[in-house]
Amino acid sequence: METVVSGIRPTGNLHLGNYFGAMENFIKMQNENNCYFFIADYHSLTTHPTPGDLHGSVKQVLAEYLACGLDPEKATIYLQSDVPEVTELYLLLNMNAYVGELERTTSFKDKIRKQPENVNAGLLTYPVLMAADIIIHNAAKVPVGKDQEQHLEMARKFARRFNNMYKVEYFTEPQPYNFGEALIKIPGLDGTGKMGKSEGNGIFLIDDEKVLKKKVMRAVTDSGPTEMNSEMPEPIQNLFTLMDVVSEKSTIDSYKEKYANCEIRYGDLKKQLAQDINKVVAPIREEINAIKSNDDYLRKVAKMGAEKARESASKTVKEVREIIGFKPF
């Protein structure tokens, strides 16, 4: 059974793309591996150094992931800030990370362009903290998106550099987690691209029925087909892609036939889509709210996760300190 580590940023809510993409694979992953899922509250400070309600954001994202199927009995679910060993390893790895290589990372260059008034040291050393998060549990695999591939490569580099500098074979060089199948890509409601947190084109699991319907009814469409069996433009294909994951096959076939025959009414299509999405989202939304209101349960999950994570992390830091040469008198 391999050790797998994955971070969760406490910014924004989970949307349909997260649920039908990463979450389904996370649930499979926790059944087959020794998984550590952490809420990256330290990482969030690199872009939001003065959060309005950090605790509330952490509580929300923890409730959402639990409602979607992460199981604290199967996986270790914890807050990054509850494991001080992470910051100690981060400090030690920083001593062997070079300013030039950190300044060349794509994410750093992107961030300083987007937030020139907040180019902080944490932003520069973000890849080092991410490496500490991963290798502190000696993870063999890490599920990463395209935007995080470079950071994983740097984690491998820091692990390899530590081993070489101290002439040991201590840290595992983590590899990308391969889900075996392509992730389901849920399109946004703006007609192009995938659904995202910051693009303003998403349907969130916490959205109530009224909000959800309003969003779907505003989805980008065109004036409708004018020729029989014409090819669907991207915005319309996106609506049918959404239907593919939430609607009955007979419903999808019916609307595809109407499109092919130039009889489709987009208003009717959107109403049906909103109704079908709500059928999927409603029980998850109820579970999120129930978990979020249960402070005792959330406290228990966080405490249990911190204890399990610290057991692994403290062993690593103790051994790293001994390898470097820190020893008690």
C-alpha positions, 0 to 999 in steps of 0.5 A, a space after each residue: 500500500 503506497 503513501 499518497 499526499 494531497 493538499 486542499 486550499 481553504 479558498 472557495 467552495 467545491 464545484 461540480 467540476 471538483 466533485 465529478 473530477 477529483 473527488 471521485 478519484 480521491 474516494 477511490 484513492 483512499 480505499 487503495 492507499 495510505 492517504 494523507 489529505 491536508 487543508 493547506 491553511 499556511 499556503 493560503 496566506 501567500 495570497 491572502 495574508 490577512 484573511 477575513 475568516 480563516 477558521 470559517 473557510 477551513 471549517 467550510 472546506 473540511 465539511 465539504 470534503 467530508 460530505 463528499 466522501 473523504 473518510 477519517 477512518 480510512 484516510 488521515 485528514 488534518 490541518 496543515 497548521 496542526 502539524 508544527 513538524 511541517 514548518 520545521 522541515 520547511 525551515 530545514 529544506 529552505 537551507 538547501 533551496 536556492 533563491 535563483 531556482 525559486 525565482 524561476 518557478 512559473 507560479 512565482 512569476 505568475 503571482 508577482 505579475 498578478 499581485 505586485 504589491 504582495 511579493 512576500 517571502 512565503 510566495 517565493 518559498 511556496 514550493 519548499 513548503 509544498 515539498 515539506 508537506 509531501 516528503 514529511 510523510 515520505 509520500 510515493 505518489 501525489 495527485 497533481 494538476 497541470 499547474 502543480 507539476 513543476 512544484 512536484 518536480 521541485 519536491 523531487 529535487 529537494 528530496 534528491 538534494 537532501 539525500 545527496 548532501 547527507 549521503 543517505 537514501 532517506 527521502 522517497 522521490 514522489 511521483 505523480 499519481 496516475 488515476 488510470 483514466 482521464 479525469 472528467 472535465 466539467 465545462 463552465 457556464 460561460 461557454 468556454 473552458 472548464 468550470 473553476 473557482 475564480 472564473 465565475 462560471 461554476 455551480 457550487 455544491 453549497 448553492 441552493 436550488 434558487 441560486 443554482 437555477 439562476 446560474 444555469 438559466 444565465 448559461 451562454 447559448 446561441 440563437 439555435 440551430 437553423 439546419 437539420 443535424 447541424 454541429 453543436 457550437 461549444 457553448 451548447 455542447 458544454 450544456 450537453 456535457 453537463 447533462 451527461 453527468 446528471 441527467 437520465 439517458 432518455 432525457 439527453 436523447 430527447 433534447 439531442 433529437 430536438 436539437 437535430 430537428 431544430 426544435 430545441 428551446 434552450 429555456 426548457 433545456 436549461 430548466 431541465 438541466 437545473 432540475 437534474 443538477 439539483 437532484 445530484 447536489 441537494 443531498 450533498 448540500 444537506 450533508 455539508 450543512 449538517 456536518 458544518 453545524 456539528 462542531 463536536 464531530 469536526 473537532 473530533 475529525 481534526 484532532 484524530 487527523 492531527 494525531 495521526 499526521 504528527 505521528 508520521 511527521 515527528 518520526 521524519 523530523 526526528 530522523 532528519 535532525 539526526 541525519 543533519 547532526 542535531 543531537 541532544 547533549 
